[in-house]
Amino acid sequence: MDDNTTAQHRKAVIFRELHEQASPFVMANAWDAGTARLLTQAGFVAIGTTSAGLAFSHGVADGANLIDRTLTFANVRAIAAATPLPVSADLESCFAQTPRDVEKTVLLAAEAGAVGGSIEDATGIPQAPILALDDAVARVGHAVAAARSLPFPFVITARAENFLYGHPDLEDTIRRLQAYAAAGADVLYAPGLLGPDSIREVCKRVQGPVNVLVGPPPFPSVTELGLLGVRRISFGSLLPRIALAAVLRAAREIHEEGTFSCAAEATPYAQANQMMSSEVR
């Protein structure tokens, strides 16, 4: 193995082991190299990419098939190069119409430096937003097969998207996650679960580590999520949306009031420059 392959293997092992801990860990979502550096400096143990953050940073909507695979992997590559932490890629629906393309997407994610990736069962078609279960299971199986062909333990996260697409059916969501686990997925994830009861039920009935997406308050704490059975917690698009809110607040003050009190909240230039200049360990 060359040095890059050895480092990626080490990160992959660390990432898998994080899911085997008794307590949950937080996978912080970065949308570019700079935020990956900041989140690493903040002390997080793993980084996830975010399709929404990437889309917003390019001025387009998320979930509308406006960010292609090439741009996604350029983003993954930049983030993986900016941090020594394990990186898991948000692969959306794997940019794939065929099983072969699902496998290709997983292999390209690994080539870009990721040690994990997610596959979701959303179609991108408003009239029929969720894949039929058999089709979704087959795609997860092909993602798993590609992951297992790699020389390191690439973690496949399978996502059930019901709650994000106006179909908050907990039983169907659990049935899907159980099927994805049986197909070999390493981590199971149903974004949009909010209450502790639904989170507990998913963790109880699904075989394998469960990832939960942080929701609006009131939302359980890291400790409380651990007691519910959660093994991984992710932000998704939370930080990009917080950043957008800060930009809008400042812009409105400047444009509408002609004042600049927002400048008091800015990170000093020298400090920001230092954050991007310091070696990230």
Secondary structure, 3 states (H helix, E strand, C coil): CCHHHHHHHHHHHHHHHHCCCCCCEEEEEECCHHHHHHHHHCCCCEEEECHHHHHHHCCCCCCCCCCCHHHHHHHHHHHHHHCCCCEEEECCCCCCCCHHHHHHHHHHHHHCCCCEEEEECECCCCCCCECCHHHHHHHHHHHHHHHHCCCCCCEEEEECCHHHHCCCCHHHHHHHHHHHHHCCCCEEECCCCCCHHHHHHHHHHCCCCEEEECCCCCCCCHHHHHHHCCCEEECCCHHHHHHHHHHHHHHHHHHHHCCCHHHHHCCCHHHHHHHHHCCCC
